[in-house]
Amino acid sequence: MASKKGIAITVIILAAITSASFLLWIIPQENDTTFIVTDYQGYLDGAENIHEVLQESIDIEYQNLRDGKISPEDYITVTEVTSSQVTTQISEFITSKPSEQWQESYISYMNAMKKFNEYVLETKILANQIQNSSPNEDILQTIEKIESIKAESMEYVKQSNELRP
């Protein structure tokens, strides 16, 4: 079982990322100006960095779940926080207005985030199956689906990078 301290640290890290993301949009730079993204590459690089942190965090906890070092209940909590953060990132992509030359890259990366969210939610299904002592055949089928979704997400990231101007 994972320690409660480890789980708490993971949740705090994920919450900090979400909070920092919200602060960029909520806190005005000045009262009479608006926040406009003009550095499309920088914005996309920042989103990719956040995605990498979330990916590493969920991968570690997913492996802990598979190794029995974390309970399914604790893992489900981690997936809910991560999914919320991914949803926030997706919302930012939807509301961003990249220039025409960046649109395809942005759309591909947004699709990568959607697939990543699907991956996170599928690992939550696995946690529920483990918790409910589902048949091994069902668990193996879910694991295969998880790996497939993760590969699709990574393919969208690769595609986004190739489409950058």
Secondary structure, DSSP 8 states (H G I E B T S, - for coil): ---HHHHHHHHHHHHHHHHHHHHHHHS-SSTT-------HHHHHHHHHHHHHHHHHHHHHHHHHHHHTSS-HHHHHHHHHHHHHHHHHHHHHHHH----HHHHHHHHHHHHHHHHHHHHHHHHHHHHHHHHTT--HHHHHHHHHHHHHHHHHHHHHHHHHHHT--
